[in-house]
Amino acid sequence: MYNPEISTTTTTAYTAGSYIADLYMGIIESESVADAVIKELNLDISTGALKKMISTGSKKSDQIIEMKVTHTDPVIAQKIAMALVNIVPEKLISITKAGSVEIIDDAKVPKSPSSPSIPKNTIIGAAIGFILSAAAFIVIALLDNKLRTEDDLTDNFQLPILGSIPTITSSSNTEAKQNV
């Protein structure tokens, strides 16, 4: 049995949740939040550099926002993420005048780097190397203009051949080596 009221309410709630998640992600990635993190941790980086380290996305439902921090040092990444966890709820409540924001998970130091992916980069490098070497061989073959046979000379210059130098094989040397 189809109830249009329930369908409209569900769609409206989903749209509202999506809108709020987008708003929260914009606030998380704002300069004011980045400046507050830099101040709290006494970091020696610019606001723009910190903003590039922080990424957000909605997870599963549009009411859960995931924050990721990328840094060469995983401990610093964790400290930045934990500073975000401390700063963001207050900022969200003060900016949106919302009731509350709950933290679901704390930041953890990753066990392995998120990038670079060595196997993936190796495969990509090998493929690019193969393509470039094949292209180089093709270009070299196309640009080769040496005359190697009598036919090359007659085809390119339409001149008669007056004489040729024969290829000398050293069959007497090989016979002498076999008899020893």
N, C-alpha and C positions, 0 to 999 in steps of 0.2 A: 504494500500500500504506500503510495507516494504522498508525502506531506510537504507542500511547497514552503511552509513556514519554517520547518526544520532545515531544509536545504538552504534557504536564504540566510538563516541565522548562522549556519556553519560556514558558508562562503564569506559572510561579513566578518565573522570572527577570524577566519584565516587571513583575510585581507588586512584587517586591523593588526593582527599579530605580525604579519610580514612588514607592514609599514613601521611598526614600533621597532622591530629588529633592524631594519634599515637605518632608522633614526639613531638607535643605540650604537650601531657599527660606525656611523659617521662621527658620533661623539667620541668613541674610543680612539678613532684614528685622527682626532683633531689635534691642533697645535697646543691647546691648553692642557690636554692630558699629557702630551709628550713633554711639555715644559715642566709639569708637575713631577713626572717621573725623573727627569734630569735633575731637578732640584732635590728630590727625596734621596736619590742615590748618589748625588754629587758626581754625575757623569761628565766626562770631557768630550762630548760629541754634540753636534748641532741638532736642532729640532728636526730638520729635514732628514738627517741620517737616521735618527731614532724612528721617525715615522715610516721610513722604508723597511725597518726591521719588524714592524708590527703589522700583522695581517689579521683580518677578522672574516668570519663567515658564519652563516646559520647552519645549525646541525640538526638533522632529522626533522624536527618541527621548527617553525620560524620563531619560536619563543626561546630557544636556546642558542646563545651566541658563543662561538668558539674563538678564542684569541690565540694567536701563535706569534712567537718571537723568534727571529732567526739571527744568530750571531755566531762568529767564529769560535767563541768560548762558550760552551754550554752552561757553565756556572753563571756567567754574566747574563745569558739569555734567561735563566731561571730567576735571577734577581730582578730583571726588568719585568718579567711576567708577574712575579709576586707583587712588585710595586704597582703594576696595573690592577691587580686584584684588590689592592688596598685603596687605590685612588678612584678607579672607575665607578664603583657603586655611589660614592658621594657625589661625583660629578653628574652621573645620570639622574640622581634624585634632585639635585639642585637645579639642573637645566630643564628637565622635563616635568618637575614637580610631581613625580610619580611617588607611589607609596613606598615600595621597597624593591631591592634587587638582591638576589641570593647568589652566592658563589657555590657552584656545584663541585668543582675539582680544583685543587691547588696545582701550581706548576711543579713539574718534576724535571730533573736533569735527564736529558735523553741519553740512552745507552749507545746510540750510534748517530753519526751526523746525518742531517737531513739532505745535505748536498755536499760535495759532488758525489754522484753515483759512479763509482769507478767502473763497474762492469758495463753500464750503459755508455759512459764516455769512451771506453775502450772500443766497444762495437762501433760506435759512431765514427771514431777516429780511424779505425781500420777500413770502414766503408768509404769514407772520404779519401783516404790514402789510395785505395784501390781505384776509385773513380779518377782521381787526379793523375795517377801513374798511367792508366789506360788512355786518358786524354793526351798526356804528354807523348806517349808512343805513337798515337795517331797523328798528332801534329808534326812530330819529327819525320814520320814516314811520308806525309804529304809535302813537306818542305824539302825533302831530299832531292837534289837535282844532279847527283853524280852520274857520270856515264860509266856503266859497268860492263856492258857487252857491245859488240859490233852493231847489234840491232838498235841499241839506244842512240848510237852515233848517227846511223843512217835515218832513223825516225825523226830525230830532232833537227838535223842540219841538212838533210837531203844531199849529202856529198858522197862520192864514191870512196871506198876504202882502198888505199894504195898498198897497204901491207899491215901485218899484225905481228905482235911478238908472241910466240908460243909459250905456253906454260910448261916449265921444265919440272919434271918429276924426278926425284932422285931414286930411281929403281936400282941403280948400281950400288948405292949406299945401303939400301935395305938388303940386297943380296949378299953384300960383304958381311953385314951384321949377322945374317942367318947362318953363314958358313963358319963363323967363329965358334 
